[in-house]
Amino acid sequence: MKSTPAAFVAGAAALALALTGCSSSSSDEAGSDGDKAAKPAASRTVTDATGAKVEVPGTPERIVTLHYAATQPVLDLGFELVGQGAFEEGIIPEDQAAEAEKVPVVAQQEPALEEIAALEPDLIFAPNIYDEETSEALNDIAPVYTFTLRGGDRAKWTQRTEEIADALGVPEKADELQSEFTERQKSIATTYADVIKGRTVGVVGAYEENNFYAWGEKNMQGSLLVPLGFTWSKQESDIVKDQKEPEATLSHEKLESAVGDADVLFLDSNLRGEVNAFMKDLQATSLYEQLPAVKDGHVYVGGKNTVAGYTDAHYTLDRVEDALKDLQGE
């Protein structure tokens, strides 16, 4: 995979270099009454996605994530985990999977509080989906930084990495990842300008029986593909325009009216280029077979439509480059 940020392997080295003595303060730093130690000098106060002020370690060493949308950015930024949220098979790059699978899973739909506490974390990354009671219980264990998973900013997948980098004290690393990714998009746009020009692109997924999922231009995949020079399917953007977020679950019968104008179609997949069972069912329908992009042989796997971080995003660009080489050869 091209330009994929280092993760587990670089984590230990990055932490070793960054540690600046953020252990507990000595008795010499006790308050004037002599019975209350001062806070560690290396601690910082950051503002999370909800606007809450969170005091975090200067360099967190025992990090727990409660959703994969935080796991990938933590790894992309070069840190290790002691606990993580559940993840589907195939969404972690093959070169990272063996190490990732060693990290205990401590959150499915809800966090396993006792298991999290047993890990003695010094920072917990929680998605902005938990109720007040759950959030308070997590805060009793360790500082909790709430990051953006759902809501109006969901499509801004780079924002999650920025939030998590701020909590980890490495905002410059997020800037580096963004700069590298933007440069790659520019390179692809230039190299394949003649192939991309005039092409209309659509993206679909499938996550339940007899339905598919449509994405508007203002969603995550739009931020990956439109800067390359593609024109987004007007039909697809129009069909989701009344939704709170530019995406929607639709019945198979609406497939042609959603992406019938797309010259090129990218399908949601894992990071092994595999589509799920629901997508296979959709591909077996006559409605799918009649799409212009399908008839022309211009359908490609595109990686994860729900972009967790730069690893996902680069994988999509890998698949897009494969598609463009194929189109170029026609």
Secondary structure, 3 states (H helix, E strand, C coil): CCCCCCCHHHHHHHHHHHCCCCCCCCHHHECCCCCCECCCCCCEEEECCCCCEEEECCCCCCEEECCHHHHHHHHHCCCCCCEEECCCCCCCCHHHHHHHCCCCEEECCCECHHHHHHCCCCEEEEECCCCHHHHHHHHCCCCEEEECCCCCCCCCHHHHHHHHHHHHCCHHHHHHHHHHHHHHHHHHHHHCHHHHCCCEEEEEECCCCCEEEEECCCCHHHHHHHHHCCEECHHHHHHCCCCCCCEEEEEHHHHHHHHCCCCEEEECCCCCCCCCHHHHHHHCCHHHHCCHHHHCCCEEECCCCCCCCHHHHHHHHHHHHHHHHHHHCC
